[in-house]
């Protein structure tokens, strides 16, 4: 079995490979490449699950980065247990081929309690006093302190939020991807896994924050090219073949769509007031949307409204189409976790989770980086509030409060969705924005594009050929 490293350069598309990515370009020219028809939805958790199981959401159950748990009547985003992926994974299948096979899964999602031999993933600690202490989770747990002793603490504040992808006191723009790349080398040198899965998120930040056409993007391309290029050279020197791929490409957007606000005008949303602020009460609402980039799962607690809701959503500006049962079945998204209806955004549009009509009534977590409380994905977390005076000084004060042991709210995120300039989730109208797969083995990659579920086959063939 040929040892293989799969390097996931998030957000990379063929349209971005060129003069600003000379090392990736050389790797492409020396091997072969193909476009990947994106998973649907083209978001991290679904794309990775398609790649690692060879199946669609109807089989593995990952319908988005988060969904409505009908039993608990709660929206749950960014859960980490691998038990949620209800299909065999590639490392489980390859282990049957060779009892000596081992897999290192480094910062790919659903990385807790997986059957991979080595895992590393972001995981804060939550003491009973309400604090959030940045840390990582590893398997085996014994390597957590060892890797941090060798590489330093994982730069968690730069993994997501206003400090991600920029030069800040929390770290350099590419600090997270560089740390993960060094962790991959550290793991290879000590454990020699048969398959290494490596996640490099650097491009994801400014492509969403600024959009793919922004003049600063070439600098980000140069940074990730250096990191990926060093990794490729490192593995090649150790006779480990490399497959470089991405989960999705990112398209230019300028139109946020607030489905839940529209539902509220129809009397379908139920709001619960707590401490003078508004919370979305999903269990009591007739209709609500769980927004995830350019796709929104729409759940109906009142099934009698289905036809009316579908017609209403289809007429909303920024909505391209609405999927019902037959359409979900056609694309393999017919799973119990899926919404009763699924809205797909038009080109240049994306969906927010916003449900309040007055920003003064927005919940306290709306102005924070809080990926678990928000009933939908929020890319506005990449920004500091431009209306807030002395926002950076406010952050310093909040951090001082935290250090002194006081409860504090890092409420520095704006409520202006128009700031976002890049998104993903639907199939881009430009195939140049499809994700890519590049291999040093010319015989592995067909010239024509492949489906997201075919990535499983390519990795398996690479290792067994």
N, C-alpha and C positions, 0 to 999 in steps of 0.2 A: 504494500500500500504506500503510495507516494505522500509524503508529508506535505501539507498544504496550509497556506495562510490566506484567509479571505478578509480583505481590507475593505470596509464599508465606508466610503467617502460620501457622507450624507449631502444630498443636494447637488451632486455632480451630474451634469448632463453633457451630451456630445457638444452642445453649443458653447460650453465653457472651456472645452479642451482646445488648447492652441498655444500661442506664443507666451501666454502668462503661466502655462503649465508645461514647461519643457521636459521635465522628467516623466510625467505621466504620458506626454505625447510620445516620447522615445519608447516607453514601455508598450504603448499601443502599436507603434510602428513595427516593433520587434515581434509582436505576437498577433493577436486578432481581437476584434471587438464587435459587439452587437448592441443594438438598443433593446431594452426590456419594455414590453408593453406593461404599463404600470399596474400594480395591484389596484383593486377598487375596494374601499377607498385607498388612495395612494398616500397613506400615512404610516408612520414608523411601525406601530405594532402589527398592523395587518400585513404590510409588505414583508417584514421580517418573518412573520409566521408562514406566509406563502412560500418564502424562500427555503425555510428550514423544515417544512413538512411536505412540500410539493402539492399541497391542496389549497382549496379556497376556504373562506370563512364558514361555509355550510359544514365543512369537515372539522376545522380546527377551532371555530367559535370566536375568533378575534375579529369582530366586525368594525372596530375603530380603535382609537387610543383609549376610549372610555365609552360607557353605555349605561343605560338605566337598568338597575337591578330591580326587576319587578317584584321579587319577594320582599326585599327590604325597602322598596319605594325610595331608593336613593340613586343618584347619579354617581358613578364611581369611575374616576380617571386615574391612569398611570399606576394601576396596581401591578405588583411585581412578581407574584407567585407564578411559576411556570406551570402549575397545575391548571391554570386557566386555558392553556393551549392544549386542546383535547384531541391531539393526533400525534402519532410517533414522530420524533425528530430525527434529523439526518444522522446525528451522532449515535443515536440508539440503533439505527439500521446498520451503520458502518461497524459498530461494535460487534454485530453478529458475524461480520465478515472476518474479523481478526480480534482475538481475545486481548491483544496487546494495544488495541486502539485507545487513544485518549483524546479528549477535546477540552480546549480552553476557550471559554466564552467570556470575552472581555468587553463589558459595557453594552452588549446587545441587550434588548429588553427581555422581560420575563426571565430574569436571571437568578431569582431566588428559588431554592428548593428544586432546581432542575437536576437532571441526571448527568449533566456535563461534569467532567472530572474536576475542572478548575473554573471558578467563576469570580468575577469582580463586578460590582455594580454600585451606583450611588445609593446610600441609605442613611439618612440622618438618624440620630438618637433623639428620643422624645422623653426627657425626664418628667416626673410627676409635677414639677413646679411650673410646667408650661413652656419650658425652653425647647429650642430646636438646635441640636448640636450636630454640625456637619460631620459626616463619616462615610465610610464605604462598608459594604457587606462582601465577604469573600467565602469561597469554599475551596479548600478547607479553611476554617476560621483562623487557623494558626498562621496563615500567610498574610493576614490583614496587618498585623503589627510589623511583620518583616518587610513587606513591600513599602509601607509608609516610612520605615526606618531608612530604607535605601533611596527612595524617591522623594521623600517629603510628603506632607499631607496632600491629599487630592484637592485641587483648587475648586471646591464645591461652589462658591459664590459665582464663579465664571462659567459653570455648567449650564446655567439658565438664568435669565433675568437681565437687568440693565447693564451688568458688568460682563455679560457674555459677548465675546467677539470684539471687544474694544480694549484699548490700553487703559487700565484703571489701577487704583491702589490694591485691588484684589488680585491682580495678575496681568500678564501680557495678553494680547488678543488671542493668541493660539495656545495659551497655557494648558487648557483642558485636553485638546487633541495631542499636544506634545507629551503630557503626562501619561495618557493612555498608550501612546506609541512606545514610550519608555517602559511602561508596564508590560506591553507585549514582548519587548526584547528581554526584559527581566524574566518573564515566564518561560520564554523559549530557552534561555540560557540555563535555567534551573530544572525545568520539567520536560522539555522537548516534546510538547504535545503533537499528536499526529495531525490534528486539525485545530487551527487557531482562528477564532472569529473576533475581529477587531473593529471597533466602532470609532470613527473620527468625525465629530460633529461640527468642526469649525465653520464650514461654508453655510451651515443651516442658519446661523444667526443673522448675518448682514444681508443674506439673500432675502430673508423675511423682513428685516428692519428697513433696508434701503431699496430692495428690488434688484433683479438681475441686471438691469441696465444702468445702474448707478456707477459713476466714474471711480468710486473707491473699491469696487468689487475686484478689479485686477490685483490689488494688494492682498486680498484674502485668497485669491487663487494662487498667488505666489507662495503664501505661507503654507497652505495645505499641500501644494506641490512639493515643497521642501520636506515636509513631514512624511508624506506618502512615499516620496522618492527615497528618503533614508531608510524607511521600513522595507521597501522593495529590495534595495541593495543588501540590507542586513539579512533578509531571509534567503535571497539568492546565494549569498556567500556561504550559507549553511545548507545549501542544496534543498531548500524548502521552496516549492513552487508557489506562485502568487496568483490569486484571482482578485482583481480589483473591481468593485461594483458600487452601485448606489441604490437607495431605496426609492427615490423619486427625484424629479427635477422641479424647480420652483419657477413659477410664472409671475409676471408683473400684475399687480392688482391695484385698484384705487377705489373700490366700491364695497364697503361693509354692508351686510344685510342683517337686519335685526328681526329675525322671525318671531322670537318670543314677545317682543314689543307689539308686533302686528297681531299675534294671537291675543294679547291682552286687550286690544281694542275691540275684539270680538267677544270678550267675556269668557274666554276659554282658560285663562291662566288664573290660578289662585295664589295670592300673595299673603304671606304671614308677616306681620310686623313684630320685630323683636328689638327692644331697646331703641325704638325710634327709627329703625332702618328696615328695609324690605328684604325678605327672603322668598325665593321661589319655593312653593310647596308642591313638589311634583306629584306626590301621592294624592293630593286633593284637586289637582288641575285636570280639566277635561282633555286638554291638548298642550303639549310643550315640545320644544326642540332641544336636542343635545347636539350642539354645534361642534364640529371638528374640522377646522380649516374650510375647505370648499364643499364639504358634505355635511348634512345635518340629518340625524336620525330623529324622526318625529313619532312620538308615542301618544297613543290615544287611550285614556282611561274611559272614554265614552265612545265605543266603537260605532255608534249610530251616526257620528259626525264624519266618518271617514271620507265619503264622497265630497261632502261640503268642504272639508279641510283640503283635500287634494286640489279641488278647483280653486280654492282661495290661494293656496301656496303657489300654484302654477302661474297665477296672475301677478305675483309680487315682482317688482323690478329687481333684477339681479338673480332671478331663478331661471335656470335653463330648462330643467325638467324635474318631474317627480316620479319616483319609482314606487309601484305597488307590488303585490304579491308575484305576479307573473314576471315582471321586470327583475325583481330580486332573484327569482329562481334562475333566470337566464344567465346571470353573472355570478351565481354561486353565493349570494348574500342572503339566502333564505335560511336564517338561523334564528332561534328564539331570542337571542340578544338584540337582534336588529330592530330598528324602529318599525312601526306599522306602515309608515311611509318614509321614503328617503328623498330629501331634496338635494339637488345638485346645482351648484352655482353656475352662473354664466361666466364667460371669459371676463377677467379683470374683477370679478366679485368673489367675496368669501363671507362666511357666516360667523356672527358673534353670538355669545351666549346672553347678551344684555337683555334684561327684562324690565328694568325700572324706567320710568318716564322722566324722573327728576334726579339729576346726579346727587343732590343732597340726600336722597333716600337710598342711594346705592349701599349695599352691605359693606362692612368694614374690610372684608377680604378682597373686594373689587380693586382697591388701591394698593394691594400687596402682591408679591409673588406668592401665589397660593394655588398650586396646581391640583390639589386634592379637594378643596372646598368648592371651587368654582364648578358649576354644572355645565362645563364646556371648556374647550381649549381657548386660551387667551394669549395671542401673540403680542398684545399691547404690553405685556410684562417685560418686553425687551427695551422699553423706553422709560426714562425718567420724566416725570410730569413737567413739561415745558412751562406750565403756568405757575408752578410752585417756586416761590422765591427761595434762593439759597438751598436748592434741593440736595446738593452734595454735602453742605454743612449739616443739613437735617439728618442725613445718613450717618455722619460722624457722631452726632448727638445720640441718635438711636443706638448705635453700636456701643457707645459709652454707657448708656443706660443698661444695655444687655450685659456688658462686662461687669457692671456693678451689681447685677442680680435683679434689676427691676424688670417688671413686665413692660413691654413696649410693642408698638405697632409700626412696622417698616412700611408706612403708607406713603409711598413715593411714586406709585404707578399712575399714569393718567387714565382718563376714561374717554379718550378720543381715539376711536377705532380707525379714523381716517389716516392716522400716522403710518399704518402698516402698508408696505409696498410690495410684498411678495407672499405668495401662498401656494398651496398644492392640495391634492386630494382628488380632483377630477382628472380625467385624461386630458393632457394639454392638447390644444389644437395644433400646436407646432411639434412635430415628432422630434425636432432637435432638442426639446425639453424633456424627452423621455429619460429615465435612468439608463445607465450604461453597465455593461459587463465587459471586462478586458482580461484576457488570459495570455500568458506567455506561450501556451500550447495552441498552435494554429488549428489543430485538428478538432479542438473541443467546441469551438464557438461557430455556429452557422453564420453565414453572411446575412441572412434575413433575420428580422427581429424575432425575439423569443418572448414567450409569456412569462409572467412573474413566477408561475408555478414550475417553469422549466429550469429555474436557477438551481433547484434541488438536484435535478438530473445532471447539470453541468458540473457541479461540485463533486457529486458522486463519481462521475466518469473521470474527472481529473484525478481523483485519488486511487481509482481502481485500474486505470489504463496503464 
